[in-house]
Amino acid sequence: MKASDLFVKCLENEGVEYIFGVPGEETIDLTESLRKSKIRFIPTRHEQSAAFMADVYGRLTHRPGVCLATLGPGATNLITGIADAQLDRAPLVAITGQSALEKTHKESHQYIDIVTAFKQFTTWNSKVTRADFIPEIVHKAFDIATDRPGATHIELPEDVAKEETAKEPIIRKVYPHISIHDEKELRKAAAMIKESSMPIILAGNGIFREDAATELRKLVQFTGLPVVTTFMGKGAIPADDDHYLGSMGIKDRDHIMCGFEMADLVICIGFDYVEYTPKFWNPDKSKKIIHIHTDHPEIDENYVPDIMLIGSIRQALFSLRQQCEFTREMPDRFTKVRSRMRAEIEDYTEDTSFPIKPQRILSDVRASIDRDDILISDVGAHKLWIGRLFPAYEPNTVFISNGLATMGFALPGAIAASLIKPEKKIVAIAGDGGFLMNLQDLETAVRLGCNFVVVIFNDSKYGLIEWHERKAFDETIGIEFNNPDFVMLAKSFGAKGVKVESAEELKPALEEALSAGGVWLLDVPVDYSENIKLTEKLKNSFCEI
């Protein structure tokens, strides 16, 4: 068969449902093969958006999302989204076209050595130099992206795509992943927890990749251990569980650090180093650490585990629970930490000031969606407020670009979430700066018939950079800009728009938009003077004894 047909058959063999991308001259054989397949090719308005959509597909399904671009600028436009998936460990396979092999040893139109360039952003990548190699290369790309979640990449030159081959897809088999942890190490871990004066669990993003939240909750209920999550671990334990202390991820000495300063043992479960550097929560290197993960840790001077349980997180938590013959009461000190964090958002639920305080906006968003609905956060000052305060109750319900921290993530992410979880209410929160970075895919969202609401935190500034500049110098530069009329902008794309004129208008507008369906933009003026107020508050905070 034709090589491009074989390539697509291999993709079907891997269970690919969607491919997000921008077509090009060098990919026309591949897209023609896709036209005849059961895979749905979704053209986007920018390659970066396509990669973000594949990223969120991978996070939601735990199967690699797939994005496609042509050679040269099409391929380089994928880089930010690929790097985002790599650092946040979302399974993703990127496919790019390329000039014919005869052109790749010399200066040619639009030719860049993409395979070499992408090595910096992927776990594995390869160029297809013969049609006969396609089954093995495709199978390997998906196997690696799934086994150690992250990005892989395949380059298919245009002349190779036209070749004839007698090869067939490799039969895909599912193998059981059995992890038998060393019982001696499990007993040591249980003893260490029992003997600790104030142990604490740090739950990270790896818990979701293994669907291990249920086992975590059972362990917590059985032992009474308190839990802090990373921003990307939000929802691993319900926010209204008495054992949940909050989420951490900002550099300031947050209230949550009071819990960590008291703790003498940190049980890191599914924690990825990139989520929050240990120097912030183990600055004096005094804490004992138990590392429970599918991977060996990134070792540095602030993260040297005393015990490592490597393998299935679910199996490790189940087995550890069998070894734990104790139940602990929540220390009063930890209860005070929890109360402080809860009070921060509850204190602003009735705040009527305008522009609206970020705490009030998040309170209204939370009240407008169900426990298992989805929030997707872009990057900006709002991300820190979401990470700290937004209550999450179920796994995989809050999505944040954290490792690479990429502006422009939320809108494409909401499109993917709407395709995969059409039964859920979906809210994307973006700053006015981040939203405009991928606004062109509003057209994609409307064309696909998506249902979600984008809440735009509007301050006509790069608010997070202003926050950092004021903390460092008490002066600002290069942060101000003008915005379009977001309501008119939404309408020009076929979406609906609402400009919120008071704090009391936000929740009814949000509920109406979620109920009506379709794509909505809510333009919400935000009072980011709260950023510096928070900095001053945390600077003067102390841990109660």
C-alpha angles and dihedrals in degrees: 000000000000113000094237089053090051090048091054092046088054090052090051088049088057091054097252112173103173138021115198118201157098116272124227142184092265093052100048094106090052094047090047088055089049090053089062094046135080091246114106113229110206114198112214130194095240133022092230089060090050091055092048090051090051089047094055092042087057093048093049099044103026086228122109115273114218129221130182135204138161125244128292114004092012091058095042089052088063094059099089093050093044092050090049091055091046096053094041091044097237112158108246137160117201120200122196134181123228143190119273113286091249089067100048098083094060142040106290137168110286092347117149125158094252095171091060092043093050094051086083092058105036140061091228138355140172145183117233105231098169130029091230090065095059100093094052095043095048092045092049093048092054094041093054094042089053100040095050102019113232140086130317128177139210124193116203114191115216096242093049089052089061097050124110120238139175094209124117132206115278111256107254115224129186114227123196113247103218118184119188108187120207106267090211091058091046090053090048091051092049091048092049091053092047093049094045116104095213115009120179134188121230107199119198143182094278090075090070095047087059097038086237100142093102092056091046091054092049091051092049094048091047098046103027092229116163118239135212119183132204117239089264091046094060110134096029084114123017115264090230093055110114090229094059113099099179142267127291134202112119123104095230118093095265126191088258089065088067086068092049094046088056095046120095095184127042117196103202110201118185089341116160116203091227091063096070125346112244092226087079095055101028102033097151094042090234100125124096112231133207111196116205112178146117088249138050110258131255098254121215134149092276095045114052108140120218090204130020124197103188121186134043109015091203092052092045092053092046092049093043090053089055089056096048111091099174143073121212129207116231107258114241090238091061091046089057091051090052092049092052093053093046092049093057095069097030091056091064102043091104098032108134101185119128133248084047122251114242091237091058093047092053091045090055092046091051092049091051099056134054126251094262098041121111134256121186118194127205120206123273138080089311090062091064091050090048092047093050103038116013107108113230121190108177136040119268095015099111118053121190133172096231114149097051092017095214125192113221094041102113104066096049089042091054090051091055092045091050091053094047100036105029091157092063130085106240127200122184117196118201138163118239089252097051095041093058091054093074103013091127089079090068081089090056091050093050093044091053093048093241123178117216144108125235113207108201117205098213120198100133089239144087086257099187092052090049088053092053094044093051092048091051104035109002085234133087139213135178098009106107128089142151124257132214122242096276093199092055090042091055092049092050089060094046094257128117126252137196128186109211111221101182141018091252092058097058103076096044090048092049094047091049092051094048091048096046096051128213127088117315135180119204112196104208120181106220131205103225093175080095089074096069091037088058091049091052091045093052092043089059097038122110137191113256115229 
